[in-house]
Amino acid sequence: MKKFMMLVSLFCLAVPAAQAAVQGKEVSYQANGTTLKGYLAYDAAIKGRRPAVLVVHEWWGHNGYARKRADMLAGLGYTALAVDMYGDGKQANHPDEAGKFATEVSKNMPLARARFEAGMQLLRKQKTVDAGRMAAIGYCFGGAVVLNMARMGVDLRGVASFHGSLGTGNPAQPGKVKARIISFTGEDDPMIPADTVAAFRKEMESAGADFKVVTYPGVKHSFTNPDADELGRRFNLPLAYNAAADQDSWQQATVFMREIFATR
């Protein structure tokens, strides 16, 4: 028993030491005169350059959840940037405000692309980044953003969309999509109904994209965010965290990223 307790103590001491290698810092950058406030994370114990991943926030704005995912990616050995698509680090406290912020960006694709590519430019300047190996992931609003970047042919190895909107007014054109695509959607998500998923599949097939669509039976919107239950209750929204879908989608996304970054 004494030996067991000693091992437990050593393990508890080792965990903070391992986690301490992941460093995060706030960064500011510009796009067309607008100041964007992001968060950069990387593992300082890793030497040299490594692939980079942009993290695009939910419609609530750049918050702690986006930063958490950036830290998780840094722990996997990537340099990650949680971007700011709204400008000045704006965050929404109510769905009406979130919808307004998200719509302003979603209806202006040149603006969205400029802000997204400003994040790419910031990453390229980092001494920890291999600029030729870059991907993006996004949640909710952010999932739609990364899919739209892929549709427009932005130079990314791959994009992963978690409960992101799949619809578009500007469908991907044959030969345009450079990035591999993976999307994760709950089958009980009224914001992304089955016909929208089917239309997305058809769009990607017609464009000749390399894509995969993963759907989860009985799963609602925002299933990766542990705060979804409380937000759903507070604002009477069809949001619900699902641990199994969260874990499975993350595991599949990590395999996806290993594959797209396997070659230089």
Number of C-alpha atoms within 10 A of each C-alpha: 6 7 8 9 10 11 12 12 11 11 12 11 11 12 10 10 11 12 12 12 15 21 16 19 11 12 14 16 19 16 18 9 7 12 16 22 21 25 23 24 26 27 23 16 12 13 9 10 15 19 24 29 27 25 33 30 27 27 23 21 25 27 19 12 18 25 25 15 20 28 26 16 23 24 19 14 18 25 31 30 32 31 32 28 32 23 20 16 16 17 18 17 10 12 14 10 14 18 14 13 20 21 13 13 18 19 11 10 16 11 16 20 21 15 25 23 17 19 25 22 13 16 23 17 11 14 13 20 21 19 17 15 21 27 24 30 27 26 27 24 26 28 27 26 31 29 29 25 22 24 23 18 16 18 17 21 21 28 30 32 28 28 27 25 24 24 16 16 6 10 15 23 16 14 12 15 25 18 25 19 23 21 25 26 30 24 19 18 21 12 19 19 15 16 9 15 20 12 14 19 17 12 19 20 14 14 17 15 22 14 16 13 14 14 17 18 11 11 19 24 26 27 28 24 19 15 14 20 17 14 18 16 12 10 11 9 14 17 24 22 20 21 13 13 21 17 12 14 24 16 11 15 20 14 11 18 21 13 12 19 17 10 7 8
